[in-house]
Every structure is written in C-alpha cells, then in structure tokens.
Amino acid sequence: MTIHEQIVQDVETVTRDTLLRSKLFDFLQSLKATSPQQPNKDKILSFAGTIDDNEATEVLKIIADEFNRIDGEWH
C-alpha cells in the first residue's frame, strides 16, 4: 500500500468523527499556508516542448560542463 493510499484509508476512518475531521482539515490548511508556493509553475510549464532534442542536448551539455568546471575550481 502506498503512503497516499494509507492516508486516504486513515482519513476515511477519521472522517466519522466531526471533531477529528475539523482538526485534520485545520492541520492540512496550516500545511498549505506554510508550504512554498509555485506562482511561476504555469509560466515555466508553458515552455515545455518548445526546444528540439538537439537544443535540449546542447543545454544539458553546457550545464554539465559548467557545473564540472565549478566543482573543479572548488577542489
């Protein structure tokens, strides 16, 4: 059973009690309020699929080369 399935099963059991359901709801709302938001997610995802495989390979190579160069300088 996955964690998600276990949580769903537990919540279904807890929801029989109004007080526990209310406390669980409040807890989940507080988690959402303190979780980092992703306001640019849709903007970033709008670029998905806009470069071809050759360009993507080149970008990955540049990133790998630059990170390897930085690591080499730090050692």
C-alpha positions as CSV (number, residue, x, y, z in Angstrom):
1,M,0.0,0.0,0.0
2,T,1.4,3.4,-0.9
3,I,1.6,6.3,1.5
4,H,-1.2,8.1,-0.4
5,E,-3.4,5.0,-0.1
6,Q,-2.7,4.7,3.6
7,I,-3.5,8.4,4.2
8,V,-6.8,8.0,2.3
9,Q,-7.7,5.0,4.3
10,D,-6.8,6.8,7.6
11,V,-8.8,9.9,6.6
12,E,-11.8,7.8,5.7
13,T,-11.7,6.3,9.2
14,V,-11.2,9.6,10.9
15,T,-14.0,11.4,9.0
16,R,-16.6,9.6,11.0
17,D,-15.8,11.9,13.9
18,T,-16.7,15.6,13.3
19,L,-14.1,17.0,15.8
20,L,-11.3,14.9,14.3
21,R,-12.4,15.8,10.7
22,S,-12.3,19.5,11.7
23,K,-8.8,19.2,13.3
24,L,-7.5,17.3,10.3
25,F,-8.9,20.0,8.0
26,D,-7.3,22.8,10.1
27,F,-4.0,20.9,10.1
28,L,-4.0,20.5,6.3
29,Q,-4.9,24.2,5.8
30,S,-2.0,25.2,8.0
31,L,0.4,23.0,6.0
32,K,-0.8,24.6,2.8
33,A,-0.4,28.1,4.2
34,T,3.3,27.4,5.2
35,S,4.2,25.5,2.1
36,P,6.2,27.3,-0.5
37,Q,4.0,28.5,-3.3
38,Q,4.8,28.0,-7.0
39,P,3.4,31.1,-8.7
40,N,5.5,30.6,-11.8
41,K,4.7,27.0,-12.4
42,D,2.3,27.6,-15.2
43,K,4.6,30.1,-16.8
44,I,7.5,27.6,-16.7
45,L,5.4,24.8,-17.9
46,S,4.3,26.9,-20.9
47,F,7.8,26.4,-22.3
48,A,7.6,22.6,-22.1
49,G,8.3,21.1,-25.5
50,T,9.4,24.3,-27.1
51,I,13.0,23.2,-27.9
52,D,14.0,20.2,-30.0
53,D,16.2,17.3,-29.0
54,N,19.4,18.8,-30.3
55,E,18.9,22.1,-28.4
56,A,18.0,20.2,-25.3
57,T,21.1,18.1,-25.6
58,E,23.2,21.2,-26.0
59,V,21.7,22.8,-23.0
60,L,22.3,19.7,-20.8
61,K,25.9,19.6,-22.1
62,I,26.5,23.2,-21.2
63,I,25.0,22.8,-17.7
64,A,27.1,19.7,-17.1
65,D,30.3,21.4,-18.4
66,E,29.7,24.5,-16.3
67,F,29.0,22.5,-13.1
68,N,32.0,20.3,-13.6
69,R,34.2,23.4,-14.1
70,I,32.9,25.0,-10.9
71,D,33.5,21.7,-9.0
72,G,37.0,21.6,-10.3
73,E,37.7,25.1,-9.2
74,W,36.4,24.4,-5.7
75,H,38.6,21.4,-5.0
